[in-house]
């Protein structure tokens, strides 16, 4: 990673020297402000707020894992020439460190509530095994991204904070005659988020089960807000390999609690979670953490609230809620 960041830094020097000589086709063609964003949830807020007042580009292509993404020279030039660059921060995109000098960059993690790693829900809430699990390096979620969990957009209250901040930024960025439109769009978007939060509160209020099993612990914010626990094969890093001990503990948990579903993500291999399911008889479902979405989801849905609603239905079934 250090080598990659060094390469990015060198390329940025080239961009500073020569980037201004290269045209940005999108701005030339549209004469609209160019806003570049790194993750899907931020992209969703911006596209709903600006509508046709600016061009919003998600720099990480649909179908690409944000954890593994590294920008190309073309991507970096586009960021450098943009009017606004919005990224998640909190360690999710290490490559953005190279843009620390960028005066139009916004680290959105500075404007939301962040979960400290030691405030996560216990991955295994059962008293007889949780201490053993927390001692197992393959089990803990307290690594990779530093001291905080970067998946903060799964807390709908954070999405409201993001909307507030981006409305403020857009009012400064865009022409004065856009102010009424931006504010009206923000009001509608916030109302949709509030309705979504109410649905989660209501539909997860009374459930037989209190735990979900996932391949990658990206769901701490959901668990904290709506009162359930998360048991994960890996921590905050989706590419971390769990130990045999962790695999056995998770398999025992699924059987002991009679969980009917185990979850994985679109950008994470389902091989290990499938083995857990095969042993326990549970079914396997995708739970979407929404850092990015697949190309198929982009064609069919491309909407945070709709995809969160799909997550809600899967959680209701997995937790056996009334």
ChimeraX attribute file (.defattr): number of C-alpha atoms within 10 A of each C-alpha:
attribute: neighborCount
match mode: 1-to-1
recipient: residues
	/A:1	9
	/A:2	9
	/A:3	8
	/A:4	11
	/A:5	16
	/A:6	13
	/A:7	12
	/A:8	22
	/A:9	16
	/A:10	11
	/A:11	17
	/A:12	19
	/A:13	11
	/A:14	13
	/A:15	20
	/A:16	13
	/A:17	10
	/A:18	11
	/A:19	18
	/A:20	12
	/A:21	9
	/A:22	11
	/A:23	12
	/A:24	15
	/A:25	10
	/A:26	14
	/A:27	16
	/A:28	9
	/A:29	8
	/A:30	11
	/A:31	11
	/A:32	16
	/A:33	18
	/A:34	22
	/A:35	26
	/A:36	26
	/A:37	24
	/A:38	23
	/A:39	24
	/A:40	26
	/A:41	23
	/A:42	24
	/A:43	25
	/A:44	18
	/A:45	22
	/A:46	26
	/A:47	18
	/A:48	16
	/A:49	24
	/A:50	23
	/A:51	13
	/A:52	10
	/A:53	17
	/A:54	21
	/A:55	19
	/A:56	22
	/A:57	20
	/A:58	19
	/A:59	22
	/A:60	20
	/A:61	17
	/A:62	19
	/A:63	15
	/A:64	16
	/A:65	18
	/A:66	19
	/A:67	16
	/A:68	12
	/A:69	14
	/A:70	18
	/A:71	14
	/A:72	12
	/A:73	14
	/A:74	11
	/A:75	13
	/A:76	21
	/A:77	22
	/A:78	24
	/A:79	24
	/A:80	22
	/A:81	21
	/A:82	20
	/A:83	19
	/A:84	22
	/A:85	25
	/A:86	21
	/A:87	22
	/A:88	24
	/A:89	19
	/A:90	20
	/A:91	18
	/A:92	24
	/A:93	19
	/A:94	18
	/A:95	18
	/A:96	21
	/A:97	13
	/A:98	17
	/A:99	17
	/A:100	11
	/A:101	8
	/A:102	13
	/A:103	11
	/A:104	17
	/A:105	20
	/A:106	20
	/A:107	14
	/A:108	18
	/A:109	20
	/A:110	12
	/A:111	13
	/A:112	17
	/A:113	14
	/A:114	20
	/A:115	17
	/A:116	13
	/A:117	19
	/A:118	12
	/A:119	13
	/A:120	20
	/A:121	20
	/A:122	21
	/A:123	25
	/A:124	24
	/A:125	17
	/A:126	12
	/A:127	8
	/A:128	9
	/A:129	13
	/A:130	16
	/A:131	13
	/A:132	14
	/A:133	20
	/A:134	17
	/A:135	10
	/A:136	14
	/A:137	16
	/A:138	20
	/A:139	27
	/A:140	22
	/A:141	28
	/A:142	20
	/A:143	15
	/A:144	15
	/A:145	19
	/A:146	14
	/A:147	15
	/A:148	21
	/A:149	28
	/A:150	25
	/A:151	24
	/A:152	26
	/A:153	26
	/A:154	23
	/A:155	21
	/A:156	21
	/A:157	18
	/A:158	18
	/A:159	22
	/A:160	21
	/A:161	17
	/A:162	23
	/A:163	22
	/A:164	16
	/A:165	15
	/A:166	22
	/A:167	22
	/A:168	14
	/A:169	13
	/A:170	21
	/A:171	18
	/A:172	11
	/A:173	17
	/A:174	17
	/A:175	11
	/A:176	9
	/A:177	9
	/A:178	14
	/A:179	17
	/A:180	11
	/A:181	15
	/A:182	22
	/A:183	18
	/A:184	11
	/A:185	19
	/A:186	22
	/A:187	15
	/A:188	13
	/A:189	19
	/A:190	20
	/A:191	13
	/A:192	14
	/A:193	18
	/A:194	16
	/A:195	12
	/A:196	18
	/A:197	19
	/A:198	11
	/A:199	14
	/A:200	22
	/A:201	14
	/A:202	12
	/A:203	16
	/A:204	21
	/A:205	14
	/A:206	14
	/A:207	16
	/A:208	11
	/A:209	18
	/A:210	19
	/A:211	24
	/A:212	23
	/A:213	25
	/A:214	26
	/A:215	27
	/A:216	23
	/A:217	25
	/A:218	28
	/A:219	25
	/A:220	27
	/A:221	23
	/A:222	20
	/A:223	19
	/A:224	16
	/A:225	15
	/A:226	16
	/A:227	14
	/A:228	20
	/A:229	22
	/A:230	23
	/A:231	30
	/A:232	30
	/A:233	27
	/A:234	24
	/A:235	27
	/A:236	25
	/A:237	17
	/A:238	20
	/A:239	15
	/A:240	16
	/A:241	16
	/A:242	19
	/A:243	15
	/A:244	10
	/A:245	14
	/A:246	22
	/A:247	21
	/A:248	11
	/A:249	19
	/A:250	23
	/A:251	19
	/A:252	16
	/A:253	20
	/A:254	23
	/A:255	16
	/A:256	11
	/A:257	12
	/A:258	13
	/A:259	22
	/A:260	19
	/A:261	23
	/A:262	25
	/A:263	24
	/A:264	25
	/A:265	19
	/A:266	17
	/A:267	19
	/A:268	15
	/A:269	13
	/A:270	17
	/A:271	11
	/A:272	16
	/A:273	24
	/A:274	20
	/A:275	13
	/A:276	24
	/A:277	21
	/A:278	13
	/A:279	12
	/A:280	20
	/A:281	17
	/A:282	19
	/A:283	16
	/A:284	18
	/A:285	20
	/A:286	18
	/A:287	22
	/A:288	21
	/A:289	24
	/A:290	20
	/A:291	24
	/A:292	27
	/A:293	27
	/A:294	18
	/A:295	13
	/A:296	11
	/A:297	14
	/A:298	14
	/A:299	9
	/A:300	9
	/A:301	12
	/A:302	20
	/A:303	19
	/A:304	21
	/A:305	19
	/A:306	12
	/A:307	17
	/A:308	20
	/A:309	15
	/A:310	13
	/A:311	17
	/A:312	18
	/A:313	14
	/A:314	17
	/A:315	22
	/A:316	19
	/A:317	15
	/A:318	24
	/A:319	20
	/A:320	17
	/A:321	16
	/A:322	12
